Amino acid sequence: MFDKILIANRGEIALRILRACKELGISSVAVHSTADEDAMHVRLADESVCIGPPPARDSYLNIPALLAACEITGADAVHPGYGFLSENARFAEILQEHSIHFIGPKPAHIRLMGDKIEAKRTAKRLGIPVVPGSDGPISTSQEAISVANSIGFPVLVKAAAGGGGRGIKIVQKPEDFEAMLATARAEAKAAFAEDSVYIEKYLAEPRHIEFQVLGDGHGRAIHLGERDCSLQRRYQKLWEEGPSPALNEPMRESIGETVAKAMRELEYLGAGTVEFLYDNGNFYFIEMNTRIQVEHPVTEMITDIDLVLEQIRVAAGGDLEISQSDVKFHGHAVECRINAENPVSFRASPGKIVHYHPPGGLGVRVDSAVYHGYSIPPYYDSLVGKLIVHGKTRGECLMRLKRALDEFVIDGIETTMPLFRALVREKDIIDGDYHIHWLEEFLRSGRMNG
């Protein structure tokens, strides 16, 4: 096992990793920018190191500064959390070159799944169903039109190195391709320094369902069920739940075993998420995230398996001690991402929290690094915290969520909590009858204001 882990992240995920370290008896090192010197994970860690000024490129993305922090503190492992350098294969390689363990997948797998075109090819080879589309990058509008005609309009133009909804454009007809390809390429270049794009069939009203996987790098791998992440705005997830209201047990077992088998063949190491669009009873692979997910607590609540602890154990060379038969699903869980944003316009709302009172009670969990008097800095992601609620049934879970949202107090900034208070009272949500475009349709309808 590791002696000391440096947490190369901030906010609630840094605190989540720190707690896992403490439960394993491992010393922790918090790194922080000057904007985060009063952050909760900095206060609670065994050691802390300032790695630069507020801009992420000068601090949390500053690899030399992170290496220096490892050297200064004697950290023998780094946990990257999510975002920042968590899916940077070169960062993982550099750590290895300095005899520091990266708590995450093998660099080759990060690189493979980071290229959406190669990821799709690999998924197809491993027997995972994929969305119809181009076999590789698209160079010209004529080539794009040919692919689109073969699979049918509308289609999506997607960045090969994409993520977070950037570099994605819907094309309804052939004459729109030239402009949409140029726009998607420009967005991809700006966001990922790579402008390759490919074509996928646009599915009208699918659900977004992802399967959590865990492997030890030695050919043992399992799945831990699915999360339904269909409630999204501009491809950004806001509400996640598990199990999905759309699946039954045979479906879950079938696609789950397909995914786990593929991970065993890859000899995948650590936690990962295989993401699908689900439409009319069919699953279509869209991507794999080679890191812990923001929404991982949903899986923890319905399996009682600590994913961060398991990440650390297998990264340290341990065998995966959990078999597929050990995974028992119980009840239902929902996570709401509480962001420092206006609940209607989604305009960012950084500032000082003047009152903070999280909800409590049976089955209620709040993952957050904020506190009374804390100031949300304007430099980073707007996530304030995550409210995760569990119940024996989905109905009980939603009633508990409604109660917890009514208890939750965050004053001084705007948050997305009013949106969730509205959603939990919507008939479609109560019935589990929604898809990836439902939330944007709801927001356009004006019912949030009414």
KAJOBEL-V978529 format. One record per run of one state. SS is the DSSP state (2 for helix, 1 for strand, 0 for the rest). FROM is the first residue (numbers start at 1). LEN is the number of residues. If there is no record, write none. Layout:
SS/FROM/LEN  SS/FROM/LEN
This chain:
0/1/3  1/4/4  0/8/3  2/11/14  0/25/2  1/27/7  2/34/3  0/37/3  2/40/5  0/45/2  1/47/6  0/53/3  2/56/3  0/59/4  2/63/11  0/74/3  1/77/3  0/80/9  2/89/9  0/98/3  1/101/2  0/103/4  2/107/8  0/115/1  2/116/10  0/126/4  1/130/1  0/131/2  1/133/1  0/134/7  2/141/11  0/152/3  1/155/9  0/164/2  1/166/6  0/172/2  2/174/19  0/193/4  1/197/5  0/202/5  1/207/10  0/217/4  1/221/13  0/234/2  1/236/7  0/243/6  2/249/18  0/267/2  1/269/11  0/280/2  1/282/8  0/290/6  2/296/8  0/304/3  2/307/9  0/316/8  2/324/3  0/327/5  1/332/8  0/340/1  1/341/1  0/342/6  1/348/1  0/349/2  1/351/2  0/353/2  1/355/3  0/358/6  1/364/5  0/369/6  1/375/2  0/377/6  1/383/9  0/392/2  2/394/14  0/408/1  1/409/3  0/412/5  2/417/7  0/424/3  2/427/5  0/432/6  2/438/8  0/446/5
